[in-house]
Amino acid sequence: MKVPHLRKKPEIKSCHNIYWEDNYSWIHQKNILEVLTDKNKLEPEVKEYLLQENKYTEYHLKDTKNLQKKLFDEVKARIKLDDESLPYKDHTYEYWTKTTIEGNYSIKLRRKIETNKIEEIWNGDKEKEKLGVEYFGVGDLEVSHNDKYLAYSLDTKGSEYYTIFVREINSNKIITKEISNTSGGITFSLDDKYIFYSKLDENHRARKIFRHEIGNHNNSDELVFEEKSEAFTVGINISSDEKYYFITTSDHNTSEQYYFKVDEKKPKPKLIQKRVKGILYSVNSWDNKFYNHTNKDAEDFKVDISDNLETQNWKPFIEAKNEVLIGGLVFLKNWILRSEVSDALDKLFVKNVSTGLEEEIVFSDEKVYVPNISLRQKDKNTDEIYLGYSSPKTPSRVYLYNLSTKNKKLVKEQEIPSGHNSEDYIVERVEYKSHDGRLVPLTITRHKKTKIDGTANILLYGYGSYGNSMSPGFSSTRLSLINRDIIWVTAHIRGGMEKGMKWWKEGKLTNKKNTFKDYIYAAKYLIENKYSSEGKIIGMGGSAGGLLMGAVVNEVPELFLGIIMAVPFVDSLTTNLDHSLPLTVGEFDEFGNAKDNKDHFNYIFSYAPYNNIKKMDYPHMLITTSLSDNRVLFDEPAKFTAKLRDLKTDNNLLLLKTEMNAGHGGKSGRDGAIEEIALDYAFALKISKKI
C-alpha cells in the first residue's frame, strides 16, 4: 500500500469527502452519523471510520513526525528515569518505589528494618509482559498489615473494570480467587484474613461493598453494604487510628457514612448521619475522638469534633471561613495538620495538640506554589514529616521537617537531567473581571524572553467542573511549549473550588455557562493586556474540560488559533438523557436532569457542543479519544467531528485521533503518556508555525 495522498473532489469543500488515492472511499458524513447514533450498528462501520480518521490525522501531521520525536525525546530527557521515591516505614519494613531507564512502569521495593537486603515485590513491566497485553493499568497496590501478602488490581483494556489478585510475597503465588469487575480499590482487614472491595454493576457503578476471605477460591464473597440509589457510589477505608471501617456513599454533592469496628466478626455497618441533599460529610477517628469534615451550615466546610458516634455531641474544631476551602485533617500523636485553599492558592497549617496553638507552615517566598505533606512512617509518635512544594517554575522539593524544632532538611529534589534554571521563567498571578464582575484568578507562566506585545501565542488551559481545582504546580512537559515562546496560562474558572464551594456552585447546573464565560473573558483579558492577540490563542481541555472547549469554540471561534480536546464530553445532552450510562445519574446535581426537567433540557441544549455546531469558520482542532473509555464514550467526539466536517466553512485542520487500546486516561505506561503529549504539542507548534 503506497503512502496515502489526499485530494479534494472539485465540487465539494467539506473534508469528509476527501478520499484516499489507494481507492479506499471515505465514509460519507450522513451515513456515519446514523451509525454513531445507533448503538446497535457499532461494527464494522464505526471502526472503519475511526481507523480512516486516524489515517487522515496521521497524514496531516506527517510533517510533524520529526518534531514529535524531538518533543518526545526532550520531555523524556527532563525525567529522571532511574528514580526512587522516599521510603515509608511500617512496623517491620521500609517500602518505596523506583523507576528505571528501560521500564515504563514502577517497581515496588522493600527492606526489612535494620537489614540491608532489598526485595522486589512488584515489577510492572514484568507483569505486563507476563500477561501479554497492550494496555496495562494498575488500580491499586497494597501490602497486608503482616507484610505477607501483596494485593493488586489490573485493568487490561482501559475500561476501568479492575480484576483483583492477591499473592503471597515469599512464594510469589496467587493464593485466592481472582475478583473481577471491581472499582480497583483494595482494603485489607487488620487481621489480614480478608480484603474489602467494591463491585461494579452493569452500568459501571460501584454500589456494593464485599468482604472476601483470603484463600477462598470457590465460595461467594460476603456482601457488607449495598447502595440502593443509582446516583450514589460507595467506597471503604480504615480510620486513622485503625479502630473503625468507614463506608462512604455519595454522589458529587451529597454523602452518607456508615461505620463498624475493625474486630467485628460479621460486619454490621451503622449509619452516622442520614443523607441530606447538598450536605457532604466525612468522619474520621483519632485518639478516642471523632472528627467530621462537613459543609453543613458551612458552605466552604468546617471540622467538628465529638466524643462518640452514639449521641454525636458535635462541637466546632475548625471554624468555617468565607470563600476559603477548609481541608481534612492528618493526625500525629502531638500534631494535627490541615490545608486551606483560597484564590487558587494552597496553605498548610499545623496545630500543637498540647497547647492548642495553630500556625501556618510557610517555607517558600514564591507567591504561587503548591505545598504538600506526607507521612514518613506508620507510627504516629513522631515530630517528623515529609514536607514538599513545587511552583510553575520550580521543580518539586521535599524536606524532612521537624514540627517541634521547625528544622528542615532537603531530602529529595526533582531532578531535570537535561537542565533547568527557574530564573529563566516568570510566574504571574492576576485576577480579571468576568462577565458579571466576579474576579477570576489566572496563573501565567512564560519564558523571560517572551515579549508581552501581543505577538506571542498562548496555550489557555481550563477545566471547571465537579469542584476540581487546578493547582499551580510544576510540569516539566510544559517547558517544551514555554521555551518556544508559547505562554502557558491556567484559568481558575468557576466550576472548580479554587474559591470555595460557592465557586463550584456558580459553575454548575443552570449556572454552567459561567464556566464558559469565565474562560472567554480570560482570553479577552489576555488579548487586551498584550499577552497575545485575537486568533493566536490555543485552547486546551480534557473530559469535562473538553465540554468547555466545545462550548467556547461554538460561541467565539474567532478568538482561537486552535483547540486541543482530549476525551471531550461534547455530546452532553444525549449522554444526560441516557440514564444507563455510568456517570449520568450521579451527575444530575452537576449538570441537571434533561430527561425529567424541561428547564434542564433547554439549558443543556443551549450550550451542548454537539447541538450547537454552526455553519461557520472554526479554528484548527485536534480531538483525541479512546475506544475503551467508559467515562466519555468514543462516539461523542466521533459524532462531534463528523458533524463539524459537515457544517464548518473553513479549510482549517480538523483531526480526530482514536486510541484503539486505551481508556479515559489515554495510553498506559510512561512512554505512552509522553507520546500523547508530544502529539498535542506538535499540533500546537504546527498551527503556531513554530516548526
N, C-alpha and C positions, 0 to 999 in steps of 0.2 A: 504493500500500500504506500503510495507516494505521499509526500508531505502535503497536508491539506492546504488548499488555496481557496479563498473566498472571492466570490464576485456577486454583484447585485443584478437581479433581473431589472432591466432598464425602467420598466413601468412601475416598479414597487419601491417605495422609500423605506418602509419599516423593516428592520433587520431580521424579523422572524422568517422572511422569505429568502434570506441568504442560503445558498446551498453549497455542498462540498463538490469539488471538481472530480472526486472519486465516485460520483454518481449516487452518494447517499443523500437522499432528499430530506430536507428539513421538515420536521413535523409541523403541520400547519397550526397556527395560533388557536383557532376556534376549536379544533379537534382536541388539542392538548388541554385546553381549559375545561372541556367537557369531562375528559378523563380524570383530571386532577380534582374536579369537584365530586366525581362519583367514586366513593371509596371501594366499590366493587370492581373497578377497572384499573387496578394498580399495575397489572402485568399484561403484556410486555411493554406497552406504550410508554409508561412513565420512566422506566429505567432507560429505555432508548432515548427519551427526551433528555433526561439528566446527563447521560453519557455524551450526547451531542452538545449539550450546553457546556460540559466540561471541555470538550474539544474546541469549542468556539472560544472559551475563555483562554485556554492554552495558546491558541493561535494568536489572539490579540495581545497576549502578554509574552509572546516568544521573544520580543526584543528586550525583555527584562530578565531573561534566563541568567545571563552573567551577573546582572545586578542582584537577583535573588540569591545566587551563590555567594556573592560578595557580602550581602547583608547577613545571610546565614552564618558565614564564617566570622564576621565581626561581632555579631550578637553572641555567638558561642565563645568567642575569644574573650568576652567580658565575664564569662562564668568560670569560676574556679571549679573545674570538672572533677578533680580529685580532692573533694572537700569532706569534712567531718563536722557533725553537729556537736554542741556541748553535751556532756554526759548528764544523765539524770539518775540519781541513786534511789533504789528502793532499799529494802532491808538487807538484801543479800548481794545484789548485783548493781553495777553501773550499766546503763543502756544508752546507746547512741546510734546514729545512722551515718552512713557515708555514701558518697557517690564516687564513681571512677571516670577516668578519661574515656574508656571504651563503652561503658554502660549507659543505658537510658533510664534505668530505674534504680531505686535506692537499695542499699544493703543495711540490714539491721544487725548490730553487733552488741555483745555484752562481755563483761569481765567481772568475775567474782571479786568482791571487795577484798583487798589485801593479797591479791594474787596478780600475776602478770599474764595469765592465759586468756586469750581473746577468742570468743566463739562467734561464728557467723550463723545466725539463726534464721535469716531470711535474705534471699538474693532475688530481686525482682526480675532481672534479666534471665537467670537460670530457670525461674518458674515459668516465665513466658515461653522460653524455648522448649521446655518440657511439655507444655500444653499445645504448642504448635499453632498459636493463634496470632492474628494480625493486631487486633485490639486487645489491650490488657489494662484494665482499670482496677486499681486496688481501693476498696471501700474503707476497710478498717484493718488494723494490725495490732492485736492485743496479746499481752503475755499474762498468764494466770498469776494470781497472788502468790502461789507457791513456786513460781518460776519454772514449772514443769511443762506447761502447755503453751503453744502458740496458736491463736485463733486468727483467721484472716478471711476476708470476703473479697470475691472477684467478680468483675463484670467483663465478659469476653466479647461483647457485641457493641457496647456503647449505649445499651438500652436502660441502664441503671437498675436492672434486676440483678441483684447480687446473690451469689452462692457462698455459703459459709462453710469453712473447713476448720477442723481442729486437729492438730498433730502434736505428738509427743516430741519435745525438742531433742532429747537424747537419742531416740531411735529414728527420728525423722519420719515416723509412721502416722498415717491418719488413724485416729482412734475412735471415731464416731461417724455417724452417717452424715452425708452432705445435706445441707439445708438450702434449698433453692428458693428463688422468688422472694428474697428479703430486701429490706432497705439498705442493708450493708453494715449497720451498727452492731457491735458486739459488747456485751457487758457480762463479765464473769461474776459468779456468786463468790462471796468471801471464802467459802469452804472449797471452792474450785470443783464442786460436783456438777455444777450447772452453768449454762450460759443463757442469758436473756436476749431476745431479738424481736424485731417487728417484721411481720409478714406483709407483703404487698398483695392487694386484691387484683382482680382482673382489670381494674382501671388504674393500676399503678399507685394506689393509695395505701399508706401504712395505717391500718386501723385495728390491728391485733398485736398484742404482746404475748409471746410464748416463752415458756421455760423448757429448755432442752437438757436432758440428763446426759452428761458426757459418758460415752461408752454405749449409748443406745443406738443400735443400728436398724431397728425394726419398728418399734412402737411409735405411736403418735406423740407429739410433744404436748405439754400441758398448756392450755390456754389460761393466761393470767388476767388479761384485760381485753375487752373489746369495745371499741368506739362505734356507736350506732349512727352518728351523723356522717354523711358522706363528705361534708365540708371540713371535717377535722382529721388530723393525722396525729399519730402517737409516737412517743419515744420514752426511753427509760434510762435513768442514771442513778448513781450512788451518791449519797450525801458527802459533804466534805469531811465529816467525822466518821464516815463509814458505818453509821448506825441504821440508816434507812435507805430504802429504794424509793425514788420518786418517779411516778409515771405522769408525764405531761401530755395532754391532748389539746390541740389548738388549731385554729386557722391563723390568718395573719393578724387578726385584731382581737381575738378572744381566746382565753385559755382556761383550763381546768386541771387541777392536780390531785393526785392520789398518792398515798404512801403506805408502805408496810415495812416492818422491821426486817433486818438482814437475816435474823435467825428463825424466821417463821418457816416451819416445815412445809406448810401449804399456804402460800401467799394469799392474803385476802386484802386487796387494796382498799383503803378507806379514804373517802372524799375529804379534802381540806376545805375548799370553798366552792360552792356551786357556781357554774359559769354564768356570767352576766355579760351581755353583748357589749363589746368595746372595752372590756376590762381584761388586762393582761396581768398575770402574777406568776411568780416563781419562788418557791420556798426552798430554803436550804437549812441544814442543821449543823451547828458547831458549838461545842463546849456547853451542852445542855440548854442551848437557846435555839430558837428558830427565827430565821430572817426572811422577810417577804419583800422581794423586789417587785413593785407593782405601780400601775398608773391609776389606781383607784383614788379618786379625789386628788390626783396629782398628775396633770397631763403629761409632764415630762419625767415621770417616775420619781419614786422615793423608796426608802427602805424602812420597814417597820420591824419591830422585834417582839417576840413573845416567849413566855416560859414553857408553853406547851401547845399542842395542837388539838387538845380536847376543848378547853374553854376559849382559847385563842384571844388572850388579852393583849392585842396588838398596841404597841406604843411607838412613837416616832424614834427612829435611829439616825437616818439621814433625811433631812428635810428636802422637799421639792424646791426647785428654782425655776423661774420663768425662762423658757427657751434655752434651758441648759439640760441636756440629757444626762440623767443620773444612771451610771452603770452598775453592774453587780459587784459582789464582794469576793475577795480572795483572802482566806484565813490562814494565819500562822498563830502559834501559841501566844505570842506577845504583840502581834500586829494584825491590823485589818487594812487591806489595800482596796482601792476602788478607782474608777475612772469617771470622767465627765467629758462631754462634748458640747461645745458651743461655737457658733460661727465657723463650723467645719474645722475646728482645732481640738485636739485631744489633750486632756490633762490627767495626771496621776496624783492620787492623794494617799497618805498613809496615816492611820490612827494608832496611837500608842494605847494598848488595851488597859494598862495600869493607870495611866494619867488621864485618858480620855481626850488628849490633845491630838488634833489632826492638822497636817500641813501638806502643802503641795510639794511634790518632788520635781525640782527644776534642774536639768543637767545639760542644757544647751542654750546658747544665746541666739540661735536661729529663731526667727519668728514663726516659720511654718515647718512643722515636723510632726512625726507620728511616734509617740512613746509606746513601749510595751513592756510587760513583765512576764516572767516565767519562773516557776519554782525549780530549784536545783536538786531537790530531794523529796522523798515521800514523807520523811519525818518532819513534822511541822514545828518542832522545837529548834528553831534556827532564827538568826537575825539576818541571814544572807539570802539574797535572791539574785536572779539574773535580770538586769535592767537594760533595756536597749532602746534605740531610736534610729530613725532614718528621716531624711528630708528629700524633696525632689532633686536636690543636687548632691546630697551626702549619702554614701552607702551605709548600710546598717552597721552599727557599733553596739556591742553588748559588753556590759560591765558586770563584774561581781560586786554587788552593792550591799554594804552593811547598814541596815536600817537604824541601828543604835548609834554607831560612830559616824555614819554618813560618809565613810570612806568608800571609794570606788576604784576598781582595778579593771582596766581594759583586758578582756579575756578572749574576745573574738571580734574581728573586723571583716566585713565583707570585702574580699579581695577582687579587684578588677584586673585580671592578669595582663590585659592589653594596655592598661594605664588609664588613670582618671585623675583629673585635677578639678576639685569642686569649685575653685576660684574662677574657672572658665565659664561658670553658669550664673545666671541671675534668676532668683525666685521672687515673685511678687504676689502678694495677696491684696486684691482690690475688691470693692463692692460696687455694684451698679444698680440702678433702679430698673425694675421690671415694669410691665405694662400697668400695674396697679400701684406702683410706688414702693413695693416691697424691695428691700435691699438683698441682693443675691451675691454670695461670695464667688470669686474666681481665683483659681491658683494658676499662675502663669510662669512657665519655665522656658528660658531661652538662653542661647549662647550669647556671651557678652559682645560678640562681634556682630550679632544680628541687629540691623538697623530698624528703628521704630519710625519709619517714614511712609508706611503703607505698602511697601514693596514685598514684605515677607509673606509667605504662606503660613497658615495656622492649621494645626490639627485640633479641632474642638471636640473634646470627649464628653459624653454625657450619659446618664442612666435614668435616675429619677423615678424609681418605683419601689414598692414593698418596704419602704423605710430604710433601704440600704444606702449608707453614706459612703461617699468617695473620699477615702483618706489620702492625704498628700504625701505618700511615701516615695521611696527611691525605686526607680525602674531603670536598669541598665539598658534594656532594649530600646527605650525611647530616645536614647542618645543618638541612635542611627538617623533619626529624623532631625533632632535638635542640632546636631553637628552639621547638618546640611541646610541650615538656615530655615528650618520649619519650627515655628513656635508651638510648644505643646501647652494647651490650655484645658484644664478640667473645670467644668461648670457644676457648681454645687447646687443644683436646681431643686425646686420643690418636688416632693415625692420621695426624697431621702429623709434622713433625720439629722442633717447637719446643724439644724437649729431647733431640734427637739421634735416632739410628736406633732405639734402644730404644723411644722414644715412638711411633714408627711401628709397630714390631713388636707392641707391646702393643695396637694398634688395628686389626689386620688378621687375615685368616684366621679361625681359631677363637677369636681374641681380639676379634673385631669388636664385640661387644656392649659392650666397654669404651668405645668411641666414644660409643655411645648413653647409657650410664650416666653418663659424664663430663658430657654435655650436660644430662641430667636433674638431676644433682647441682648443676650450675651454676645452673639455675633455682631449685632449692630453697635454695641459698646466698643468692641474690639476694632471695628471699622472706623468709628468716629474718633477713636483715640490713636489712630495711625499704627496699630499693631499689624493691621492687614488692610485689604481693600475688598470691595464687593467682587465676588467671583473668584476669590483667592483662598477661601476657607474650605477645608475638608472636614466634613462631619464624620464622627465615628461613634458607634454604639452597638452593643450586642444584646440579644434576647429582648428584654423589655426596653433596653437602650436602642434596639432595632425598631421597636414601635415608635420611639421618639424620633429616630431618623426618618422613618416613613412619613410621619405626620408633618414634620417641619419641611421636608423636601416637597411635599404636595402643596404647602402653603407659600413658601418663599424660595423656590428653586434658584432664583437669581442671585441669592447671597452666596451660593456654594459653587466651588470648582468641582468638588466630588463628594461622594458619600460612600462610606465603608460600613456595611451592615453584616454582623455575624449572627447566625441562627436567629433571624429577626422575627418578632411577634407582629407580623404585618397583616394577617387576616384575622384581626382580633374580634370582629363581630361574629364571624362564622364560628370561631372557637368558643366564644362566650355563649353562643346558642346551643352548643353541643355539650350537654351535661355529663356525657360518658367519658370525656377526655380527662386525663389525670389531674390537671390543675384547675379546671374551670370552676367547679363547685366551691373549692376552697378559696377562690379569688373573688367571690361576689362582693366582699367588703373592700376590695381593692379597685375593681373595675365596674362592678354593678352586675345586674342580672337582666340581660336584654330579653330573655325568653319570657319572663314573668312581669316585667316592669316596662311599660311603654316609654316612659321618660328616659330610662336607662338605654333602651334600644335606640331611641332618637339621638341621644347624646353620643353613644359609641359610634353610631353610624356617621355622625357628623365629623369624626376625626379618624376613623379606622383607615389605615393606609391603603389597603386594597380597594375599599369602596370609594376612595376619594382621588384615585388617579385621574388626571385630566389630560385632555388633548393639548399639550403644550411642550415647551422645551424643558428638559431635565438635565442636571449636571451629570458628569461621569459617575457611574455607580458600580461598585463591586459588592456582590451579595454572596455570602457563604452559608452553607447549611450542611447537615449530616443526615444520612439515610436512617440511622437508628435512633435519632433524637426523639425521646418520649416527652420532652417538655414543650418544645415548639416543633410540631411535626413538619417534615420537609416540604409538605405540599403548600404550606403558607408562603415561604419565599419563592417556590416554584410558580405558584399561581400569580404572585405579585410580579415576578419577572415577565411571565407570559403576557399579562395584561399591559404592562408597561411597553412591551415590544409592539403591541397592537396600537397603542394610543400616542406614545411620545413622538414629537415632531422634529427632534434634533438628530444629529449624527454622532452624538457623544457615546462613549462606551457604556454598555450595559452588560455586565458579566455575572454569570451565576456559576459558582463552584460548589459541587456537592461531594463531600467526603463519603465514599461508599462503605467504609468500615469505621465509623466513628459515631459519637453521641453528642449531647448538648455541649460538652466541653471541648469538642474537636478531637483531634488525633491524640492517642496516648503516647507517653514517653517524651523524654526531653527533646530529642531531635524533631519529633513530630510537631511539638508545640512551636519550636523555633522556625520550622518550615512555614507554618501558618502565619507567623509574624512577618517573615521575610516576604511572603506573597502580598500581604496587606501593605507593607511599607514600600514594596516595589511599585505597586499600583499608585500609591500616593506620590511617589517621586516621579513616576512616568507622567502623570497628568499635570504635575508641577513643572514638567520639563527640566528635571534635575538629573537626567540620565544621559 
